[in-house]
């Protein structure tokens, strides 16, 4: 049986004209640590698909984790990690707002809850 996936979605609204810079820093600064915590970057999308010089963009990163165990392992590694908090503080001048949500495919939900 395939392992169900948990998706972690970071949604970041960048300050005007800062989206390209944020994406570069996210991929080079945040992503390596996320991978070390067991996360796999499925996709990164910039909306709208234009590098605005004077408007905001929304950057959406979708990460994949293997099952509930993968989510818990990532959570317990990331929450106490001061480097993660410092990284987000360090990009504060690029970000207007950010959210993180988690989800799963409907067919996986019951298996994810059976731990």
Backbone as CSV, one residue per row, in Angstrom:
resi,resn,N_x,N_y,N_z,CA_x,CA_y,CA_z,C_x,C_y,C_z
1,UNK,0.849,-1.185,0.000,0.000,0.000,0.000,0.889,1.241,0.000
2,UNK,0.531,2.203,-0.814,1.281,3.450,-0.869,1.137,4.228,0.424
3,UNK,2.210,4.942,0.777,2.170,5.809,1.948,1.335,7.044,1.621
4,UNK,0.371,7.393,2.472,-0.398,8.624,2.211,0.509,9.835,2.394
5,UNK,0.178,10.883,1.694,0.976,12.109,1.771,0.266,13.184,2.577
6,UNK,1.066,13.964,3.275,0.603,15.186,3.910,1.260,16.328,3.139
7,UNK,0.458,17.316,2.780,0.956,18.475,2.038,1.055,19.660,2.997
8,UNK,2.173,20.337,2.931,2.394,21.556,3.705,2.495,22.678,2.686
9,UNK,1.609,23.670,2.813,1.547,24.749,1.834,1.902,26.064,2.503
10,UNK,3.027,26.633,2.058,3.439,27.963,2.499,2.939,28.963,1.470
11,UNK,2.178,29.953,1.915,1.690,31.013,1.039,2.260,32.327,1.551
12,UNK,3.029,32.994,0.705,3.720,34.216,1.106,3.364,35.336,0.133
13,UNK,2.855,36.430,0.667,2.627,37.636,-0.133,3.856,38.508,0.078
14,UNK,4.542,38.779,-1.018,5.786,39.553,-0.919,5.509,41.046,-0.970
15,UNK,6.441,41.788,-0.439,6.358,43.236,-0.581,6.551,43.581,-2.058
16,UNK,6.019,44.719,-2.486,6.115,45.087,-3.899,7.558,45.038,-4.417
17,UNK,7.711,44.362,-5.565,9.001,44.299,-6.224,10.003,43.342,-5.600
18,UNK,9.603,42.565,-4.598,10.556,41.715,-3.862,10.360,40.218,-4.090
19,UNK,9.456,39.836,-4.970,9.134,38.414,-5.145,10.317,37.602,-5.653
20,UNK,10.998,38.066,-6.681,12.116,37.300,-7.231,13.194,37.096,-6.167
21,UNK,13.486,38.141,-5.420,14.480,38.049,-4.349,14.036,37.045,-3.289
22,UNK,12.752,37.101,-2.908,12.244,36.162,-1.914,12.373,34.728,-2.403
23,UNK,11.973,34.457,-3.650,12.051,33.097,-4.195,13.486,32.582,-4.148
24,UNK,14.439,33.397,-4.560,15.846,32.974,-4.532,16.299,32.635,-3.113
25,UNK,15.945,33.484,-2.169,16.352,33.267,-0.777,15.626,32.061,-0.189
26,UNK,14.367,31.877,-0.534,13.594,30.734,-0.051,14.208,29.427,-0.546
27,UNK,14.514,29.371,-1.834,15.066,28.146,-2.408,16.480,27.856,-1.919
28,UNK,17.265,28.886,-1.701,18.653,28.688,-1.285,18.849,28.694,0.233
29,UNK,17.948,29.359,0.956,18.122,29.489,2.399,17.185,28.631,3.223
30,UNK,15.907,28.571,2.838,14.935,27.804,3.603,14.859,26.348,3.150
31,UNK,14.824,26.133,1.843,14.587,24.797,1.293,15.581,23.731,1.763
32,UNK,16.882,24.008,1.857,17.790,22.947,2.315,17.445,22.417,3.713
33,UNK,17.088,23.290,4.612,16.705,22.857,5.954,15.392,22.086,5.944
34,UNK,14.458,22.521,5.103,13.185,21.814,4.989,13.417,20.396,4.468
35,UNK,14.279,20.282,3.478,14.599,18.942,2.954,15.226,18.074,4.046
36,UNK,16.083,18.665,4.855,16.728,17.919,5.946,15.701,17.452,6.976
37,UNK,14.567,18.156,7.069,13.490,17.759,7.983,12.517,16.782,7.324
38,UNK,12.856,16.285,6.123,12.044,15.274,5.456,11.023,15.798,4.472
39,UNK,11.055,17.093,4.170,10.093,17.684,3.253,10.625,17.609,1.819
40,UNK,9.719,17.364,0.885,10.067,17.353,-0.539,9.268,18.456,-1.214
41,UNK,9.962,19.362,-1.892,9.272,20.459,-2.576,8.622,19.917,-3.845
42,UNK,7.294,19.925,-3.862,6.553,19.444,-5.025,6.485,20.517,-6.107
43,UNK,6.220,21.749,-5.674,6.177,22.853,-6.642,6.238,24.185,-5.926
44,UNK,6.689,25.161,-6.672,6.719,26.544,-6.203,6.085,27.370,-7.319
45,UNK,5.054,28.142,-6.968,4.293,28.900,-7.957,4.288,30.367,-7.562
46,UNK,4.499,31.232,-8.542,4.427,32.681,-8.332,3.192,33.183,-9.066
47,UNK,2.371,33.938,-8.334,1.131,34.452,-8.893,1.012,35.943,-8.635
48,UNK,0.592,36.699,-9.614,0.518,36.330,-11.013,1.909,36.041,-11.569
49,UNK,1.972,35.399,-12.734,3.266,34.989,-13.276,4.035,36.127,-13.951
50,UNK,4.272,37.159,-13.170,4.996,38.346,-13.644,5.844,38.855,-12.480
51,UNK,7.103,39.188,-12.742,7.936,39.804,-11.691,7.602,41.291,-11.667
52,UNK,6.660,41.665,-10.833,6.257,43.069,-10.751,7.336,43.903,-10.077
53,UNK,7.677,45.050,-10.633,8.646,45.918,-9.965,8.024,46.741,-8.832
54,UNK,6.704,46.932,-8.873,6.069,47.812,-7.896,4.751,47.258,-7.339
55,UNK,4.538,45.959,-7.475,3.350,45.309,-6.919,3.767,44.028,-6.209
56,UNK,2.868,43.513,-5.411,3.125,42.270,-4.685,2.843,41.058,-5.558
57,UNK,3.509,39.974,-5.231,3.208,38.664,-5.792,2.880,37.734,-4.634
58,UNK,2.208,36.655,-4.952,1.978,35.600,-3.980,2.817,34.399,-4.399
59,UNK,3.629,33.927,-3.479,4.479,32.764,-3.711,3.880,31.611,-2.915
60,UNK,3.599,30.508,-3.599,3.014,29.337,-2.955,3.956,28.156,-3.135
61,UNK,4.438,27.637,-2.024,5.312,26.459,-2.033,4.527,25.286,-1.477
62,UNK,4.502,24.193,-2.214,3.821,22.988,-1.767,4.868,21.919,-1.491
63,UNK,4.920,21.523,-0.235,5.842,20.496,0.241,5.076,19.212,0.503
64,UNK,5.747,18.072,0.343,5.123,16.775,0.562,5.888,16.034,1.659
65,UNK,5.126,15.413,2.555,5.686,14.574,3.611,5.058,13.194,3.523
66,UNK,5.809,12.180,3.918,5.301,10.815,3.908,4.513,10.527,5.180
67,UNK,3.211,10.567,5.053,2.318,10.171,6.114,2.368,11.002,7.376
68,UNK,1.590,10.535,8.353,1.527,11.229,9.642,2.880,11.199,10.340
69,UNK,3.611,10.097,10.211,4.930,10.012,10.850,5.883,11.052,10.277
70,UNK,5.828,11.263,8.961,6.671,12.284,8.338,6.310,13.675,8.800
71,UNK,4.992,13.924,8.946,4.560,15.237,9.417,5.030,15.479,10.843
72,UNK,4.848,14.477,11.716,5.269,14.651,13.103,6.779,14.829,13.209
73,UNK,7.532,14.065,12.444,8.995,14.192,12.482,9.413,15.596,12.060
74,UNK,8.827,16.106,10.981,9.146,17.458,10.517,8.757,18.493,11.562
75,UNK,7.580,18.328,12.142,7.080,19.284,13.127,7.985,19.344,14.351
76,UNK,8.370,18.185,14.868,9.184,18.164,16.078,10.619,18.594,15.831
77,UNK,11.076,18.527,14.589,12.400,19.060,14.269,12.345,20.567,14.051
78,UNK,11.292,21.038,13.399,11.209,22.446,13.022,10.788,23.394,14.119
79,UNK,9.840,22.989,14.935,9.323,23.910,15.961,10.385,24.402,16.940
80,UNK,11.235,23.530,17.465,12.236,24.032,18.411,13.497,24.584,17.734
81,UNK,13.567,24.504,16.422,14.770,24.924,15.699,14.803,26.450,15.568
82,UNK,15.675,27.077,16.338,15.787,28.535,16.314,16.187,29.058,14.929
83,UNK,16.911,28.251,14.158,17.346,28.678,12.827,16.147,28.945,11.923
84,UNK,15.080,28.170,12.069,13.878,28.383,11.259,13.253,29.730,11.608
85,UNK,13.088,29.976,12.895,12.509,31.265,13.327,13.376,32.425,12.878
86,UNK,14.688,32.293,13.025,15.597,33.359,12.600,15.553,33.567,11.089
87,UNK,15.408,32.478,10.345,15.328,32.620,8.890,14.120,33.462,8.508
88,UNK,12.957,33.144,9.080,11.754,33.915,8.765,11.885,35.367,9.227
89,UNK,12.486,35.599,10.370,12.724,36.976,10.818,13.624,37.704,9.830
90,UNK,14.619,36.998,9.289,15.574,37.600,8.362,14.986,38.011,7.029
91,UNK,13.857,37.412,6.642,13.232,37.795,5.372,12.022,38.702,5.592
92,UNK,11.882,39.198,6.800,10.743,40.054,7.125,10.620,41.285,6.253
93,UNK,11.725,41.807,5.758,11.658,42.992,4.896,11.193,42.655,3.482
94,UNK,11.018,41.370,3.168,10.536,40.945,1.847,9.074,40.522,1.863
95,UNK,8.508,40.338,3.058,7.212,39.678,3.215,6.168,40.609,3.811
96,UNK,4.985,40.634,3.171,3.843,41.348,3.738,3.061,40.446,4.685
97,UNK,2.833,39.205,4.252,2.119,38.245,5.095,2.460,36.838,4.643
98,UNK,2.286,35.895,5.572,2.526,34.490,5.235,1.624,33.603,6.054
99,UNK,1.262,32.477,5.458,0.473,31.468,6.140,1.036,30.099,5.793
100,UNK,0.770,29.154,6.663,1.117,27.757,6.405,-0.123,26.932,6.711
101,UNK,-0.507,26.094,5.764,-1.613,25.179,5.951,-1.133,23.767,5.639
102,UNK,-1.873,22.785,6.127,-1.567,21.397,5.822,-2.831,20.737,5.311
103,UNK,-2.657,19.700,4.515,-3.802,18.997,3.984,-3.402,17.640,3.440
104,UNK,-4.400,16.931,2.949,-4.179,15.606,2.371,-5.276,15.339,1.352
105,UNK,-5.022,14.372,0.502,-6.048,13.928,-0.438,-7.172,13.264,0.350
106,UNK,-8.413,13.444,-0.071,-9.536,12.853,0.670,-9.365,11.349,0.899
107,UNK,-8.843,10.641,-0.080,-8.696,9.185,0.039,-7.659,8.796,1.107
108,UNK,-6.780,9.733,1.489,-5.728,9.441,2.465,-6.092,9.797,3.897
109,UNK,-7.143,10.550,4.098,-7.428,11.110,5.414,-7.654,10.031,6.479
110,UNK,-8.432,9.018,6.185,-8.676,7.988,7.188,-7.400,7.244,7.537
111,UNK,-6.565,6.945,6.535,-5.296,6.250,6.816,-4.357,7.136,7.616
112,UNK,-4.376,8.441,7.397,-3.512,9.340,8.153,-3.915,9.400,9.619
113,UNK,-5.204,9.254,9.886,-5.687,9.306,11.260,-5.568,7.993,12.005
114,UNK,-5.186,6.935,11.309,-5.058,5.614,11.924,-3.627,5.388,12.354
115,UNK,-3.228,6.083,13.435,-1.845,5.985,13.915,-1.768,5.294,15.263
